[in-house]
């Protein structure tokens, strides 16, 4: 009898979670819902159950027109919060179309009736941009499990061959990594960890990992990793490793047009300091990883938009890259 009473309360709570002020549920509808679950109930017992839920702290309101019934006001998520999450999931390229649809459906179950309708009818998932790699979900799950349990992982890593096809990097080399962070940046998921052959952090695209396994070896202590000694900011690491390419951190002095100020702040952080140096131009000092990603980021802008003042070796690399382009198109 006690088990049936607990089950009855849970079913009533489950049904009330799908209500709001515009979509209340009355006692007769609750009785019908319980009948569908194989539980017989009377009006008085349902009223007692709602009173018990209120005593337990749930905000259950009786409509002014009491025949309309009850609704709940303390859902876990607001509808706008669920819509934001649904849009993020639908736009994430590393998640497959099927996984995106499944997650959005689950978010709908947490929404009010109005919110559910909005999410279903106004969340567009573009199958053309979605990853076809169905193993990404398992990679993410294994990385999370390894981080939680403090264990290392092994995997092989794909790269693109010159013909555009995927091939295993370093002839199928098996990486052994101590995982510390799993981060979403630039529309990709990245594993940030340490290779047993180095004393610094390294990063990998999760969707490019394959044959991921958790091994029994504990992760390296964080104090053995160069970047993790003392204070460490994952945000700084992501910004300095521009586009997640490796390289030593270097200080850049840039002269920029005001029209790309937002791009500069998006890449290096809102807190960077800028100094006006003329009409519609400013100078700033930032830190970034000296690698391919930095060169690609700078060269996406025109010479009028951005100029590297220092260091000289970066200026020379950009000059050589520009000359190569000139020779190709001359």
C-alpha positions as CSV (number, residue, x, y, z in Angstrom):
1,X,0.0,0.0,0.0
2,X,2.8,2.4,0.9
3,X,4.6,1.7,-2.4
4,X,1.4,2.5,-4.3
5,X,1.0,5.7,-2.4
6,X,4.5,6.8,-3.2
7,X,4.0,5.9,-6.8
8,X,0.7,7.8,-6.9
9,X,2.5,11.0,-5.6
10,X,5.3,10.7,-8.1
11,X,2.8,10.3,-11.0
12,X,0.8,13.4,-9.9
13,X,4.1,15.3,-9.6
14,X,5.2,14.1,-13.0
15,X,1.9,15.4,-14.6
16,X,2.0,18.7,-12.7
17,X,5.5,19.4,-14.1
18,X,3.9,19.6,-17.5
19,X,1.6,22.5,-16.5
20,X,1.7,26.2,-16.4
21,X,-0.8,29.0,-15.9
22,X,-2.1,28.6,-19.4
23,X,-2.2,24.9,-19.2
24,X,-3.5,23.7,-15.8
25,X,-4.7,20.2,-15.0
26,X,-7.9,19.6,-13.0
27,X,-8.7,16.8,-10.6
28,X,-10.6,14.7,-13.2
29,X,-7.7,14.9,-15.6
30,X,-5.3,13.8,-12.8
31,X,-7.6,10.8,-12.0
32,X,-7.7,9.8,-15.6
33,X,-3.9,10.1,-15.8
34,X,-3.5,7.9,-12.7
35,X,-5.9,5.4,-14.2
36,X,-3.7,5.1,-17.3
37,X,-0.8,4.3,-14.9
38,X,-2.9,1.5,-13.3
39,X,-3.7,3.5,-10.1
40,X,-7.3,4.0,-8.9
41,X,-7.9,7.4,-7.2
42,X,-10.7,9.5,-5.8
43,X,-11.1,13.3,-5.8
44,X,-10.4,13.6,-2.0
45,X,-7.3,11.5,-2.2
46,X,-5.9,13.5,-5.1
47,X,-6.6,16.7,-3.1
48,X,-4.7,15.2,-0.1
49,X,-1.8,14.3,-2.4
50,X,-1.5,17.8,-3.8
51,X,-1.6,19.2,-0.3
52,X,1.3,16.8,0.7
53,X,3.3,17.9,-2.3
54,X,2.8,21.6,-1.3
55,X,3.9,20.7,2.3
56,X,7.0,19.2,0.7
57,X,7.8,22.6,-0.8
58,X,6.4,22.4,-4.3
59,X,4.8,25.5,-5.6
60,X,1.4,24.3,-6.8
61,X,-1.2,26.9,-7.5
62,X,-5.0,26.5,-7.7
63,X,-6.4,28.6,-10.6
64,X,-8.8,31.5,-9.7
65,X,-11.3,29.6,-11.7
66,X,-10.9,26.5,-9.5
67,X,-12.5,24.2,-12.0
68,X,-9.6,24.8,-14.3
69,X,-7.4,23.0,-11.8
70,X,-3.8,23.3,-10.7
71,X,-0.5,24.3,-12.2
72,X,3.1,24.3,-11.0
73,X,5.4,27.4,-11.0
74,X,8.8,25.9,-9.9
75,X,10.0,23.9,-12.9
76,X,13.7,23.2,-13.0
77,X,14.3,25.3,-16.1
78,X,12.6,28.3,-17.5
79,X,11.3,27.9,-21.1
80,X,13.8,30.5,-22.4
81,X,16.7,28.6,-20.8
82,X,15.6,25.4,-22.5
83,X,15.3,27.2,-25.8
84,X,18.8,28.5,-25.5
85,X,20.1,25.0,-24.8
86,X,18.1,23.5,-27.7
87,X,19.5,26.1,-30.1
88,X,23.1,25.4,-28.9
89,X,22.6,21.7,-29.5
90,X,21.0,22.2,-32.9
91,X,23.8,24.4,-34.0
92,X,26.7,22.3,-32.7
93,X,28.4,20.7,-35.7
94,X,30.2,18.0,-33.8
95,X,26.9,16.3,-32.7
96,X,25.1,14.1,-35.2
97,X,21.6,14.9,-36.5
98,X,20.2,11.9,-34.6
99,X,21.8,12.8,-31.3
100,X,20.8,16.5,-31.7
101,X,17.1,15.5,-32.3
102,X,17.2,13.1,-29.3
103,X,18.6,15.8,-26.9
104,X,16.1,18.4,-28.1
105,X,13.2,15.9,-27.5
106,X,14.4,15.4,-24.0
107,X,14.6,19.1,-23.4
108,X,11.0,19.3,-24.5
109,X,10.0,17.0,-21.7
110,X,11.4,19.5,-19.2
111,X,9.5,22.4,-20.7
112,X,6.0,23.8,-20.0
113,X,3.3,23.0,-22.7
114,X,3.9,26.4,-24.2
115,X,7.7,26.0,-24.1
116,X,7.5,22.5,-25.6
117,X,5.5,23.8,-28.5
118,X,8.0,26.7,-29.1
119,X,11.0,24.4,-28.9
120,X,9.5,21.8,-31.3
121,X,8.3,24.3,-33.8
122,X,11.1,26.9,-33.7
123,X,14.3,24.8,-33.3
124,X,15.8,24.0,-36.7
125,X,18.4,21.3,-37.0
126,X,20.4,21.5,-40.3
127,X,21.4,18.0,-41.2
128,X,23.9,19.2,-43.8
129,X,26.2,20.8,-41.1
130,X,26.0,17.9,-38.7
131,X,28.8,15.4,-38.1
132,X,28.4,11.9,-39.5
133,X,30.6,10.5,-36.8
134,X,28.3,8.6,-34.4
135,X,31.2,7.7,-32.1
136,X,31.6,11.2,-30.9
137,X,29.1,10.6,-28.1
138,X,31.1,7.6,-26.9
139,X,34.3,9.6,-27.0
140,X,32.8,12.4,-24.9
141,X,31.4,9.9,-22.4
142,X,34.7,8.1,-22.0
143,X,36.7,11.3,-21.6
144,X,34.2,12.5,-18.9
145,X,34.4,9.1,-17.1
146,X,38.2,9.2,-17.2
147,X,38.4,12.7,-15.9
148,X,35.9,11.8,-13.1
149,X,37.9,8.7,-12.1
150,X,41.4,10.3,-12.6
151,X,42.5,7.7,-15.2
152,X,44.4,8.0,-18.4
153,X,43.0,7.2,-21.8
154,X,44.5,5.8,-25.0
155,X,43.3,6.5,-28.5
156,X,44.3,6.9,-32.2
157,X,43.9,10.2,-34.0
158,X,42.6,11.0,-37.5
159,X,43.9,13.7,-39.7
160,X,43.1,14.9,-43.3
161,X,45.3,13.6,-46.0
162,X,46.2,15.8,-49.0
163,X,43.4,14.2,-51.0
164,X,40.9,15.3,-48.3
165,X,40.3,11.8,-47.0
166,X,40.7,10.8,-43.3
167,X,43.7,8.8,-42.3
168,X,45.3,7.8,-39.0
169,X,47.9,10.2,-37.8
170,X,51.5,9.0,-37.4
171,X,50.7,5.6,-39.0
172,X,48.2,4.8,-36.3
173,X,50.2,5.9,-33.3
174,X,48.4,5.2,-30.0
175,X,48.4,8.2,-27.8
176,X,48.4,7.9,-24.0
177,X,46.9,11.0,-22.4
178,X,46.1,12.2,-18.9
179,X,42.8,14.1,-19.4
180,X,42.2,17.3,-17.4
181,X,39.5,19.3,-19.3
182,X,36.8,18.8,-21.9
183,X,36.0,22.1,-23.6
184,X,33.7,23.4,-26.3
185,X,35.5,26.1,-28.3
186,X,35.2,27.4,-31.9
187,X,32.3,24.9,-32.5
188,X,34.4,21.9,-31.6
189,X,34.9,19.8,-28.5
190,X,38.5,19.6,-27.3
191,X,40.3,17.2,-24.9
192,X,43.0,19.1,-23.0
193,X,45.5,16.9,-21.3
194,X,49.1,15.8,-21.0
195,X,51.0,13.3,-23.1
196,X,53.2,11.0,-21.1
197,X,56.2,12.1,-23.2
198,X,55.9,15.8,-22.4
199,X,55.5,18.1,-19.4
200,X,53.0,20.5,-20.9
201,X,49.4,20.6,-22.0
202,X,48.3,19.3,-25.4
203,X,44.8,19.3,-27.1
204,X,42.9,17.1,-29.5
205,X,39.6,17.4,-31.4
206,X,37.3,14.8,-29.7
207,X,35.6,14.1,-33.0
208,X,38.9,13.1,-34.6
209,X,39.7,10.5,-31.9
210,X,39.0,6.8,-32.4
211,X,39.4,3.6,-30.4
212,X,39.2,5.5,-27.2
213,X,39.9,3.4,-24.1
214,X,40.2,4.1,-20.4
215,X,43.2,2.5,-18.8
216,X,44.0,1.8,-15.2
217,X,47.0,4.1,-15.0
218,X,46.3,7.2,-12.9
219,X,46.6,10.7,-14.5
220,X,49.8,12.6,-13.9
221,X,49.6,14.9,-10.9
222,X,48.7,18.4,-12.0
223,X,51.7,19.9,-10.3
224,X,53.9,18.0,-12.8
225,X,52.4,19.9,-15.7
226,X,54.1,23.2,-16.6
227,X,50.9,25.2,-17.3
228,X,49.0,23.8,-14.3
229,X,51.4,24.9,-11.7
230,X,50.1,27.9,-9.7
231,X,47.1,29.7,-11.1
232,X,45.6,28.4,-14.3
233,X,42.8,29.8,-16.4
234,X,41.2,27.5,-19.0
235,X,39.9,30.7,-20.8
236,X,43.4,32.1,-21.1
237,X,44.7,28.8,-22.4
238,X,41.9,28.6,-25.1
239,X,42.6,32.2,-26.1
240,X,46.4,31.9,-26.3
241,X,46.1,28.6,-28.3
242,X,44.4,30.4,-31.2
243,X,42.1,28.0,-33.1
244,X,43.6,25.3,-30.9
245,X,46.9,25.0,-32.7
246,X,50.0,24.4,-30.6
247,X,53.0,26.6,-30.2
248,X,54.9,28.6,-27.6
249,X,53.0,31.6,-26.1
250,X,54.2,34.9,-27.5
251,X,53.4,38.6,-26.9
252,X,52.0,40.4,-29.9
253,X,51.7,44.1,-30.5
254,X,49.0,44.8,-33.0
255,X,47.7,47.9,-34.7
256,X,44.0,47.4,-35.8
257,X,41.1,49.2,-37.4
258,X,38.2,49.8,-35.1
259,X,35.9,47.8,-37.3
260,X,37.6,44.6,-36.2
261,X,37.7,45.5,-32.5
262,X,35.0,42.9,-31.8
263,X,36.9,40.2,-33.6
264,X,40.0,41.0,-31.6
265,X,38.2,40.9,-28.3
266,X,36.4,37.7,-29.2
267,X,39.7,36.1,-29.9
268,X,41.8,37.4,-27.1
269,X,39.3,38.4,-24.4
270,X,37.2,41.3,-23.5
271,X,39.7,42.5,-20.9
272,X,42.5,43.4,-23.3
273,X,43.6,47.0,-23.2
274,X,43.5,49.2,-26.3
275,X,45.2,52.6,-27.0
276,X,43.9,54.9,-29.7
277,X,46.6,55.8,-32.2
278,X,44.7,57.8,-34.8
279,X,41.3,58.0,-36.4
280,X,39.5,54.7,-36.2
281,X,42.6,52.8,-35.2
282,X,44.0,51.3,-31.9
283,X,47.0,49.5,-30.6
284,X,46.9,46.5,-28.3
285,X,49.2,43.9,-26.7
286,X,47.9,40.3,-26.6
287,X,49.3,36.8,-26.0
288,X,48.8,33.9,-28.4
289,X,50.3,30.5,-29.3
290,X,52.9,31.0,-32.0
291,X,51.6,28.5,-34.6
292,X,49.7,28.0,-37.7
293,X,46.4,29.0,-36.1
294,X,47.8,32.5,-35.3
295,X,48.9,33.1,-38.9
296,X,45.6,32.0,-40.3
297,X,43.7,34.2,-37.9
298,X,45.8,37.3,-38.8
299,X,45.7,36.7,-42.5
300,X,41.9,36.5,-42.7
301,X,42.0,40.3,-42.4
302,X,43.2,42.9,-44.8
303,X,46.5,44.8,-44.3
304,X,44.4,47.9,-43.6
305,X,42.5,46.1,-40.8
306,X,45.5,44.6,-38.9
307,X,49.2,45.1,-38.7
308,X,51.7,43.1,-36.6
309,X,54.1,45.5,-35.0
310,X,56.1,42.8,-33.2
311,X,57.6,40.3,-32.8
312,X,59.7,40.4,-35.9
313,X,59.7,36.6,-36.5
314,X,55.8,36.7,-36.8
315,X,56.1,39.7,-39.2
316,X,58.5,37.7,-41.4
317,X,56.3,34.6,-41.4
318,X,53.3,36.7,-42.6
319,X,55.5,38.4,-45.2
320,X,56.6,35.1,-46.6
321,X,53.1,33.7,-46.6
322,X,51.9,36.8,-48.4
323,X,54.7,36.4,-51.0
324,X,53.7,32.8,-51.6
325,X,50.2,33.9,-52.3
326,X,51.3,36.7,-54.6
327,X,53.5,34.2,-56.6
328,X,50.6,31.8,-57.0
329,X,48.2,34.4,-58.3
330,X,50.6,36.7,-60.2
